[in-house]
Amino acid sequence: MQLARNLAVTNLIVAAMDTADYPCTVGFPFAFKEGELRRYYEGWERVKYNEDVGELHRHRRQR
């Protein structure tokens, strides 16, 4: 991925996580394990990285 990207581009990734403390219960086809995405980006300059617990976007009818 590093070789294919434009050097002036910033990657912003928001992704589902599946961890022991917070298992992914939504039917996503894929969810990262704890630390998995960080390992994929080893050697890259990271401006910010976190695996904070957040809230998924909800449609009005789901509230």
LUMLUMKOL-561568 format. One record per residue: residue in one letter; x negated, y, z of N, C-alpha, C in turn. Coordinates in steps of 0.1 Angstrom, whole numbers, plus 5000, padded with zeros to 4 digits. Each point is the difference from the previous one (the first is absolute). Example, Ala and Ser with C-alpha at 12.3 -4.5 7.8 and 13.67 -1.06 7.14 Angstrom:
2
FIDREN type n.px n.py n.pz ca.px ca.py ca.pz c.px c.py c.pz
FIDREN    A 4868 4943 5078  5009  5012  5000 4991 5012 5000
FIDREN    S 5004 5011 4993  4991  5011  5000 5008 5011 5008
***
This chain:
63
FIDREN type n.px n.py n.pz ca.px ca.py ca.pz c.px c.py c.pz
FIDREN    M 4992 4988 5000  5008  5012  5000 4991 5013 5000
FIDREN    Q 4989 4999 5007  4992  5012  5000 4994 5004 4987
FIDREN    L 4997 4990 4992  4994  5002  4986 5011 5006 4991
FIDREN    A 5012 4996 5002  5011  5004  4991 5006 5014 5003
FIDREN    R 4998 5005 5011  5007  5013  5004 4992 5012 4996
FIDREN    N 5007 5011 4998  4994  5013  4997 4995 5006 5013
FIDREN    L 4988 5005 5000  4993  5005  5012 5007 5011 5006
FIDREN    A 5009 5008 4993  5007  5011  5005 5013 4996 5006
FIDREN    V 5003 4988 5000  5014  4995  5005 4999 4996 5015
FIDREN    T 5011 5003 5007  5002  4996  5013 5010 4989 5001
FIDREN    N 4998 4989 5006  5010  4990  5001 5008 5002 5013
FIDREN    L 5013 5000 4999  5009  5001  5012 5008 4987 5000
FIDREN    I 4998 4993 5011  5007  4987  5000 5009 5000 5013
FIDREN    V 5013 4997 4998  5009  4998  5011 5005 4986 4998
FIDREN    A 4998 4991 5009  5004  4986  4998 5006 4994 5012
FIDREN    A 5007 4989 4998  5006  4992  5011 4989 4992 5007
FIDREN    M 5001 4999 5013  4990  4992  5008 5008 4988 5006
FIDREN    D 4992 4989 5002  5006  4989  5007 4989 4996 5010
FIDREN    T 5003 5003 5013  4990  4997  5011 5007 4992 5011
FIDREN    A 4992 4995 5009  5006  4993  5011 5009 5008 5008
FIDREN    D 4996 5013 5003  5009  5009  5008 5012 5005 4993
FIDREN    Y 4998 5002 4986  5011  5006  4992 5001 4991 4987
FIDREN    P 5007 4989 5001  5002  4992  4988 5009 5007 4990
FIDREN    C 4997 4998 4988  5008  5006  4989 5013 4991 4998
FIDREN    T 5011 5006 5003  5013  4992  4999 5008 5004 4988
FIDREN    V 4995 5009 4992  5006  5005  4988 4995 4991 4989
FIDREN    G 5009 4998 4990  4996  4991  4989 4990 5005 4989
FIDREN    F 4989 5006 5005  4990  5005  4990 4993 4987 4995
FIDREN    P 4996 5001 4987  4993  4989  4994 4986 4999 5006
FIDREN    F 4995 5010 5006  4986  5000  5005 4999 5010 5012
FIDREN    A 4993 4997 5010  4997  5009  5011 4986 4997 5005
FIDREN    F 4992 5011 5002  4986  4998  5005 4999 4995 5014
FIDREN    K 4990 4992 5003  4997  4996  5013 4992 5010 5007
FIDREN    E 4998 5000 5013  4993  5010  5007 4985 5001 4995
FIDREN    G 4996 5012 4996  4986  5002  4995 4997 4996 4986
FIDREN    E 5010 4993 4993  4998  4995  4987 4997 5011 4990
FIDREN    L 5008 5010 5000  4998  5011  4990 4986 5007 5002
FIDREN    R 4997 5002 5013  4987  5007  5003 4989 4991 4994
FIDREN    R 5000 4987 5001  4990  4992  4995 4999 5001 4985
FIDREN    Y 5011 5002 4993  5000  5002  4985 4993 5013 4996
FIDREN    Y 5000 5009 5009  4994  5013  4997 4986 5003 5007
FIDREN    E 4994 4989 5004  4987  5001  5006 4990 5007 4990
FIDREN    G 4992 5009 5005  4991  5007  4991 5006 5012 4993
FIDREN    W 5013 5003 5001  5006  5011  4994 5000 5012 5011
FIDREN    E 5000 5012 4995  5002  5011  5009 5015 5001 5004
FIDREN    R 5003 5000 5013  5014  5000  5004 5001 5014 5007
FIDREN    V 5010 5008 4995  5003  5012  5006 5008 4998 5013
FIDREN    K 5010 4991 4999  5008  4996  5012 5004 4986 4998
FIDREN    Y 5000 4992 5010  5006  4986  5000 5006 4997 5013
FIDREN    N 5012 4995 5000  5006  4995  5012 5010 4989 4997
FIDREN    E 5003 4993 5010  5010  4989  4999 5011 5003 5011
FIDREN    D 5003 5013 5001  5011  5004  5009 5013 4994 4997
FIDREN    V 5008 4997 5011  5013  4996  4998 5009 5011 4995
FIDREN    G 5008 4998 4990  5008  5011  4995 5014 4994 4998
FIDREN    E 5008 5008 4993  5014  4996  4997 5002 4999 4985
FIDREN    L 5006 4990 4995  5003  4998  4986 5011 5010 4996
FIDREN    H 4999 5004 4988  5011  5009  4994 5013 4992 5001
FIDREN    R 5010 5007 5004  5014  4994  5001 5010 5008 4991
FIDREN    H 5008 4992 4993  5011  5007  4993 5010 5004 5010
FIDREN    R 5008 5010 4996  5010  5005  5009 5010 4989 5005
FIDREN    R 5003 4991 4991  5010  4989  5004 4994 4990 5010
FIDREN    Q 4986 5000 5002  4994  4991  5010 4998 5006 5013
FIDREN    R 5004 5013 5002  4998  5007  5013 5011 4997 5010
***
